[in-house]
Amino acid sequence: MEELVGEAQRLLRHRTWIPTSAERVVAGKAATELHAAVGDPRSQLMLSEVDRLAHLREALAALAIGLAHVHGRLAWFLGATVTALTPILHWRALPVDDGLAFGTVRPTLQQYEEAEEAVRRLRAALAGIATV
């Protein structure tokens, strides 16, 4: 995520990418939804693993919805961020009694924290795009 956000910031700083008003609106909405899905670290730690995973999936959904409404650089950026977060789609929070779980795995607490921090970093970048 760091590389993606860094690339977006460089494009914006060098004015290679000048977001349209529609892109700014989508970026702002996505930033708001990411913040609602993954709040501050302390609040996330208070949640169960099931809820933490649900919140991360909500973040992915918000990005996918934003992606459906734009074209060009913002679409490419959102697509790349969704791809970077796809490991979340292979996670499960519940134990499996019979060993069959469609290839899902239980993430570690560190993986939850890293994914949540990636979403926060992305939220900040999208908020920046919204205000360019």
PAZAPA-4460 file (N, C-alpha, C; in steps of 0.05 Angstrom, whole numbers, plus 32768, in hexadecimal, padded with zeros to 4 digits):
% residues 132
    n_x    n_y    n_z   ca_x   ca_y   ca_z    c_x    c_y    c_z   seq   type   mol
   8011   7FE8   8000   8000   8000   8000   8011   8019   8000     1      M     A
   8028   8018   800E   803A   802F   800F   8042   8038   7FF3     2      E     A
   804A   8024   7FE3   8053   802B   7FC8   803C   8038   7FB7     3      E     A
   8024   802D   7FB9   800E   8037   7FAA   8007   8054   7FB3     4      L     A
   8006   8058   7FCD   8000   8073   7FD7   8016   8086   7FD0     5      V     A
   802F   807D   7FD2   8045   808E   7FCA   8044   8096   7FAD     6      G     A
   803D   8083   7F9B   803B   8089   7F7F   8025   809D   7F7A     7      E     A
   800E   809A   7F87   7FF8   80AD   7F83   8000   80C8   7F8D     8      A     A
   800E   80CA   7FA3   8016   80E4   7FAE   802A   80F1   7F9B     9      Q     A
   803C   80E1   7F90   8050   80ED   7F7C   8041   80F8   7F64    10      R     A
   802E   80E9   7F59   801F   80F2   7F42   8010   810C   7F48    11      L     A
   8005   810D   7F60   7FF6   8125   7F67   8009   813D   7F6C    12      L     A
   801F   8138   7F79   8033   814D   7F7F   803F   8158   7F66    13      R     A
   8045   8147   7F52   8050   8150   7F39   803B   8159   7F25    14      H     A
   8022   8158   7F2E   800B   8160   7F1D   8009   8150   7F04    15      R     A
   8013   8138   7F04   800F   8125   7EEF   7FF3   811B   7EEF    16      T     A
   7FE8   811A   7F07   7FCC   8112   7F0B   7FBE   812A   7F19    17      W     A
   7FAB   8135   7F0B   7F9A   814A   7F16   7F7E   813E   7F18    18      I     A
   7F75   8136   7F30   7F5B   8129   7F32   7F44   813B   7F29    19      P     A
   7F32   812F   7F1B   7F19   813D   7F12   7F07   8140   7F2B    20      T     A
   7EF3   8151   7F28   7EE1   8154   7F3E   7ED3   813A   7F45    21      S     A
   7ECC   812A   7F31   7EC0   8110   7F36   7ED2   80FE   7F45    22      A     A
   7EEC   80FE   7F3E   7F00   80EE   7F4D   7F02   80F7   7F6A    23      E     A
   7F02   8111   7F6E   7F04   811B   7F89   7EEC   8113   7F9A    24      R     A
   7ED4   8113   7F8E   7EBC   810B   7F9C   7EBE   80ED   7FA4    25      V     A
   7EC6   80DC   7F91   7EC8   80C0   7F96   7EDE   80BA   7FAB    26      V     A
   7EF4   80C8   7FA9   7F0A   80C4   7FBC   7F01   80CD   7FD8    27      A     A
   7EF2   80E3   7FDA   7EE8   80EC   7FF4   7ED5   80D9   8000    28      G     A
   7EC3   80CF   7FF0   7EAF   80BB   7FFA   7EBD   80A2   8003    29      K     A
   7ED0   8098   7FF3   7EDE   8080   7FFB   7EEE   8084   8014    30      A     A
   7EFA   809B   8017   7F09   80A1   8030   7EF7   80A1   8048    31      A     A
   7EDF   80AD   8045   7ECC   80AD   805B   7EC3   8090   8062    32      T     A
   7EBE   8080   804E   7EB5   8065   8053   7ECC   8054   805F    33      E     A
   7EE4   8058   8056   7EFB   804A   8062   7EFE   8051   8080    34      L     A
   7EFA   806A   8086   7EFC   8072   80A2   7EE6   8065   80B3    35      H     A
   7ECE   8064   80A7   7EB8   8057   80B6   7EBD   8039   80B9    36      A     A
   7ECA   802D   80A6   7ECF   8010   80A7   7EE6   8009   80BA    37      A     A
   7EFB   8018   80B9   7F13   8012   80C9   7F1B   802C   80D8    38      V     A
   7F12   802D   80F0   7F18   8045   8100   7F34   8045   810C    39      G     A
   7F37   8052   8122   7F51   8054   812F   7F5A   8039   813A    40      D     A
   7F74   8035   813D   7F7E   801C   8146   7F72   8012   8160    41      P     A
   7F6E   8023   8173   7F63   801A   818D   7F47   800F   818A    42      R     A
   7F37   801C   817A   7F1B   8012   8177   7F1B   7FF7   8168    43      S     A
   7F2D   7FF3   8156   7F2F   7FDA   8147   7F37   7FC3   815A    44      Q     A
   7F4A   7FC9   816C   7F53   7FB4   817F   7F3D   7FAA   8192    45      L     A
   7F28   7FBB   8195   7F12   7FB4   81A7   7EFF   7FA1   8199    46      M     A
   7F01   7F9E   817F   7EEE   7F8E   8170   7EF6   7F70   8170    47      L     A
   7EE3   7F5F   816B   7EE9   7F43   8168   7EF6   7F3F   814C    48      S     A
   7F02   7F28   8148   7F0F   7F22   812E   7EFA   7F22   8118    49      E     A
   7EE2   7F18   811E   7ECD   7F18   810A   7EC6   7F34   8102    50      V     A
   7EC3   7F46   8115   7EBC   7F62   810E   7ED3   7F70   8100    51      D     A
   7EEC   7F6B   8108   7F03   7F77   80FB   7F04   7F6F   80DE    52      R     A
   7EFF   7F55   80D9   7F00   7F4C   80BD   7EE8   7F58   80AE    53      L     A
   7ED1   7F5A   80BA   7EBA   7F66   80AD   7EC0   7F83   80A5    54      A     A
   7ECD   7F91   80B7   7ED4   7FAD   80B1   7EE8   7FAF   809A    55      H     A
   7EFB   7F9D   8099   7F0F   7F9E   8083   7F01   7F97   8069    56      L     A
   7EEE   7F85   806A   7EDF   7F7E   8051   7ECE   7F96   8049    57      R     A
   7EC3   7FA5   805C   7EB4   7FBD   8055   7EC6   7FD2   8047    58      E     A
   7EDE   7FD3   8050   7EF1   7FE6   8044   7EF6   7FDD   8027    59      A     A
   7EFA   7FC3   8022   7EFD   7FBA   8007   7EE5   7FC0   7FF6    60      L     A
   7ECD   7FBC   8001   7EB5   7FC2   7FF2   7EB3   7FE0   7FEB    61      A     A
   7EBA   7FF1   7FFD   7EBA   800E   7FF8   7ECD   8015   7FE1    62      A     A
   7EE4   8008   7FE0   7EF7   800D   7FCB   7EEC   8003   7FB0    63      L     A
   7EE0   7FEB   7FB1   7ED5   7FE0   7F98   7EBE   7FF1   7F8D    64      A     A
   7EAE   7FFB   7F9F   7E98   800D   7F96   7EA3   8027   7F8A    65      I     A
   7EB7   8032   7F97   7EC4   804A   7F8B   7ED0   8044   7F70    66      G     A
   7EDD   802D   7F6E   7EE9   8025   7F54   7ED5   8023   7F3E    67      L     A
   7EBD   801B   7F45   7EA7   8018   7F31   7E9E   8033   7F26    68      A     A
   7EA5   8049   7F33   7E9A   8063   7F2B   7EAF   8075   7F1E    69      H     A
   7EC7   806C   7F1A   7EDB   807D   7F0E   7EEB   806F   7EF8    70      V     A
   7EFA   807E   7EE9   7F0B   8074   7ED4   7F26   8082   7ED7    71      H     A
   7F3A   8079   7EC9   7F54   8086   7EC9   7F64   8081   7EE2    72      G     A
   7F74   8095   7EEA   7F87   8091   7F00   7F7A   8089   7F1A    73      R     A
   7F64   8095   7F22   7F58   808D   7F3B   7F4E   8070   7F3A    74      L     A
   7F44   8067   7F23   7F3B   804B   7F20   7F54   8039   7F22    75      A     A
   7F6A   8041   7F15   7F82   8031   7F16   7F8C   802F   7F33    76      W     A
   7F8C   8046   7F41   7F95   8046   7F5D   7F83   8035   7F6E    77      F     A
   7F69   8038   7F6C   7F56   8028   7F7C   7F59   800B   7F76    78      L     A
   7F5B   8004   7F5C   7F5F   7FE8   7F55   7F78   7FDC   7F61    79      G     A
   7F8D   7FEB   7F60   7FA6   7FE1   7F6C   7FA4   7FDE   7F8A    80      A     A
   7F96   7FF0   7F97   7F93   7FED   7FB4   7F81   7FD6   7FBC    81      T     A
   7F6C   7FD1   7FAC   7F5B   7FB9   7FB1   7F6C   7FA0   7FAD    82      V     A
   7F7D   7F9F   7F99   7F8E   7F88   7F94   7FA1   7F85   7FAC    83      T     A
   7FAC   7F9A   7FB6   7FBF   7F98   7FCC   7FB1   7F8E   7FE5    84      A     A
   7F98   7F93   7FE8   7F89   7F8A   8000   7F7B   7F6F   7FFC    85      L     A
   7F7F   7F62   7FE5   7F70   7F48   7FE0   7F77   7F32   7FF4    86      T     A
   7F8E   7F31   8001   7F91   7F1C   8015   7F7A   7F1B   8029    87      P     A
   7F6E   7F32   802F   7F58   7F33   8042   7F41   7F20   8039    88      I     A
   7F3E   7F1D   801F   7F29   7F0C   8014   7F2D   7EEF   801A    89      L     A
   7F46   7EE8   8022   7F4C   7ECC   8027   7F4D   7EC6   8046    90      H     A
   7F46   7EDA   8055   7F47   7ED7   8072   7F2C   7ECE   807D    91      W     A
   7F2D   7EC0   8093   7F14   7EB9   80A1   7F1A   7EBE   80BF    92      R     A
   7F05   7EC4   80CD   7F07   7EC9   80EA   7EFC   7EB1   80FA    93      A     A
   7EEE   7EA0   80ED   7EE1   7E8A   80FC   7EF1   7E70   80F8    94      L     A
   7EF1   7E5F   810D   7EFF   7E45   810B   7EEF   7E33   80F8    95      P     A
   7EFC   7E1E   80EE   7EEF   7E0B   80DB   7EF1   7DF0   80E8    96      V     A
   7EDA   7DE3   80EB   7ED9   7DC9   80F8   7EE2   7DB2   80E6    97      D     A
   7EDB   7DB3   80CD   7EE2   7D9D   80BB   7EFA   7DA2   80AA    98      D     A
   7F07   7DB8   80AD   7F1F   7DBE   809D   7F1B   7DCA   8082    99      G     A
   7F01   7DCC   8079   7EFB   7DD7   805F   7EF2   7DF3   8061   100      L     A
   7F01   7E06   8055   7EFA   7E22   8058   7F00   7E32   803F   101      A     A
   7EFE   7E25   8028   7F02   7E33   800E   7F1D   7E41   800C   102      F     A
   7F31   7E36   8019   7F4C   7E41   8017   7F51   7E59   8029   103      G     A
   7F3E   7E5F   803B   7F42   7E76   804C   7F55   7E70   8063   104      T     A
   7F61   7E84   806E   7F74   7E81   8085   7F6D   7E94   809B   105      V     A
   7F75   7E8E   80B3   7F72   7EA0   80C9   7F89   7EB4   80CA   106      R     A
   7F85   7ECD   80C8   7F9B   7EE1   80C9   7FA4   7EE4   80E5   107      P     A
   7FBD   7EED   80E8   7FC8   7EF4   8102   7FBE   7F0F   810B   108      T     A
   7FC1   7F16   8124   7FBA   7F31   812D   7FCB   7F46   811F   109      L     A
   7FE4   7F3F   811A   7FF6   7F51   810B   7FEB   7F56   80EF   110      Q     A
   7FE1   7F42   80E2   7FD6   7F46   80C7   7FBD   7F58   80C8   111      Q     A
   7FAC   7F54   80DC   7F96   7F67   80DF   7FA0   7F83   80E2   112      Y     A
   7FB3   7F87   80F3   7FBD   7FA2   80F9   7FC9   7FAE   80E0   113      E     A
   7FD9   7F9F   80D1   7FE6   7FA9   80B8   7FD1   7FB0   80A3   114      E     A
   7FBC   7FA0   80A0   7FA7   7FA5   808D   7F98   7FBE   8095   115      A     A
   7F92   7FC1   80AE   7F83   7FD8   80B8   7F94   7FF2   80B4   116      E     A
   7FAE   7FF0   80B9   7FBF   8007   80B5   7FC1   800E   8098   117      E     A
   7FC1   7FFA   8086   7FC1   7FFF   806A   7FA8   800E   8061   118      A     A
   7F91   8006   806D   7F78   8014   8066   7F79   8031   8070   119      V     A
   7F84   8035   8088   7F86   8050   8092   7F98   8061   8081   120      R     A
   7FAE   8056   8078   7FC1   8065   8066   7FB3   806C   804C   121      R     A
   7FA4   8059   8041   7F95   805D   8029   7F7F   8072   802D   122      L     A
   7F72   8071   8044   7F5E   8085   804A   7F69   80A1   8049   123      R     A
   7F81   80A4   8055   7F8E   80BE   8056   7F95   80C7   8039   124      A     A
   7F9E   80B5   8029   7FA5   80BC   800D   7F8D   80C4   7FFD   125      A     A
   7F77   80B5   8001   7F5E   80BD   7FF3   7F53   80D7   7FFD   126      L     A
   7F56   80DD   8016   7F4D   80F7   8020   7F5E   810D   8014   127      A     A
   7F78   8108   8010   7F89   811B   8002   7F81   8120   7FE5   128      G     A
   7F7A   810A   7FD8   7F71   810D   7FBC   7F57   811D   7FBB   129      I     A
   7F46   8119   7FCE   7F2C   8127   7FCE   7F2F   8145   7FD2   130      A     A
   7F46   814D   7FDE   7F49   816A   7FE3   7F5D   8178   7FD1   131      T     A
   7F68   8169   7FBD   7F7B   8175   7FAB   7F6F   818B   7F9B   132      V     A
***
